[in-house]
Amino acid sequence: MTTYESKIVAISKRAEDVFRVLSDFRNFSPMAKDKLEEWQATEDSCSFKYKGMGPFGIKIIEREEFKTIKFTGDEKSPMEFFMWIQFKEVAPYDTRMKITVKAELNMMMRMMVGNKLKEGIDALADGIAAAFNAV
């Protein structure tokens, strides 16, 4: 498996608050329904189609309160991957977050999408931080 890590981003919220939102897929429903097709979510899993591709499924496999959320693809996912989001509260209302993805990619796929995947993970981290910092 190949490992990709996002940059570390700062969020001006408590780690507990960030964890509570990100550890429940239902919290994404208002935003996801506008951008993803056939969005469905429970606390622990979600499924969707994106731009006619899919279906895709993601499930939470482990939570460590206020520190880590671990995800993987379900049987609908086209490739094997693991993702985790780590939180560290360095001061009150100053939480740092990093996203790590491990994906099973053959050599050709690594060459084709490796840099794009890293850029996407950085963009995801930036987007999560921006959403929390805007509130």
C-alpha positions, 0 to 999 in steps of 0.5 A: 500500500502507498501512503499519502499524508496531508499537510497539517492544518489549524482549526480554531475549535476544540478537538472534541467539537471537530471529532463529534462532527467528523465522526458521524456521516449524517453531519455531511448530508446537507452538503453532500446531497448537493454534490453527490448522487444517491447520497445515503448516510448512517452514523458509521457509513455512507454511500454515493455516486460521483459524476456518474461513477460508482457506487462508492461506500465508506465506513468508519472502522474505529474512533478514538475520542477526540484523537482519531477517526479511521475509515475504509471502503466497503464492498462497493469501493473500487479499490482497497484503501484506509484513511484516518484523520488525526486531531491534536489540541495544542491549546484551547480552541487550537486543534491541528489536523492531518489526514493519512490515506493508504491505498492499494495502487498498482505502479501505473495508477501510482504514476497516474494519480499519485500526485493528484491524490496528494493534492486532493488530500491536502485540499480536503484538509484545507476544506475541513479547516476552512469550514470549521474556521468559518463558523 
